[in-house]
Amino acid sequence: QVQLVESGGGLVQPGGSLRLSCAASGFIFSIYDMGWYRQAPGKQRELVATITAIDRPNYADSVQGRFTISRDNAKKTVWLQMNNLKPEDTAVYYCNCKFFPSDLWGQGTLVTVSS
């Protein structure tokens, strides 16, 4: 079964850190670009970070320098390390795969940044 399963969300105080994981199954993970998106309440889904099949990352301006995306093709997993979290980072975070013929999405994991 082709799927993406996220984990690692939760409640964290401003300035804290979380690490999100996305486990892929059912397809050849290593050949696809992967990414993380997020959707805050009342807002559209937005790009957070992407990583190409050849391990090149790209970040939204809002998270540059605070978040790090990485992948391990042997483990079929992509991570998002989030440091110095801010209340405006509160959102449901979704794992994405630039699959063919259409993108794959995980079910999402909620990140809440609040004191």
N, C-alpha and C positions, 0 to 999 in steps of 0.2 A: 504494500500500500504506500503510495506516494504521500508523504506528509512532513510537516514541520511542527515541532513541539517546543514551545518556549517555557522557560522556568526562571526563577530568580527574582521576580518582582516582590514588592512589599512596601512597608512604611519605613521611611528614613527621615532623619532630621536634616534641615538645611546644612550644607557643608559635608554631609556624609557620603558614603559610597555604596554602590550596589554593582553586582555583576550578573548580567542576564546571559542565559544560555539558550541556544536553539539547536535541537537535535534533528537531523534530517534522516529520512529513511525512504527506501523504495526507488531511488534514482542515483545516477552517478554524480555525486555531490561535487567532485573536484573540478568539473568542467563548467560550472555555473557561477556567475556573479551572485553574491548574496548581499543582503542589506537589512537594516533596521529602520522602521518607520514608527511614528507615534501619532496618537490622536488624543488631544485633550478635549474635555467636555465642551460641546458647542463649537468645536473647531474642525477644520478639515484635517485629514491625515497628511502628515508631512514627513519628508525624508530626514533621517537622523544621520545615518552613515551607511556607506556601502564598501564592499571589498570585492575586488575582481577575482577571477579564477587564478590569476597570477599574483595575487596577494597585494594589490595596490589599493590602499584605502582612500576614502573621500569622505569629508564631513560637512555637515551644515555649519554655517557660520556661528550659530547659536551654541554649538557644543564643541567647536574646535578648541583643542587644548585641555578639555575636561574629560572627553569621552575617547575611548580607544576601541576600535573594532579589530577582531582577529579571527582566524579560522584554523582548524586542524582537519585536513582532508582525510587523514586516516581515521579520525574519530567522527567524521561527518558532522562536525559541530562548528557553529560560529558563536562568538561571544561579543558582548558589549560591556566593557568596563566603564562605569560611570562614576566619576569623582567630582567633588565639590558641587554636589547636587543643589539645585535651587528650586523654590516652590513652582516656578514656571516650567520645570521639567516634569511635573505631574501629568501623567497620561497613561493610556494603554499603549504598550510597546508591542509592535508586531514584527516578526521575522519574515523576510521576503526572499524568494529565489526567482531570478530572472529565467524562469523555466520556459520551455517551448511546448505548445503554442501559446500558453498564457502563464502569467506569474503564479507562483504558489505563495500562499499566506498561512501563517500559523494562527492559532486561536487568540493570541494576545496574552500579555501579562501586565497587570496593573502596577504602576510605580506611583507612590504617593510621597511627596516631599513636604513635610509639615512638622512644625514644632508642637 
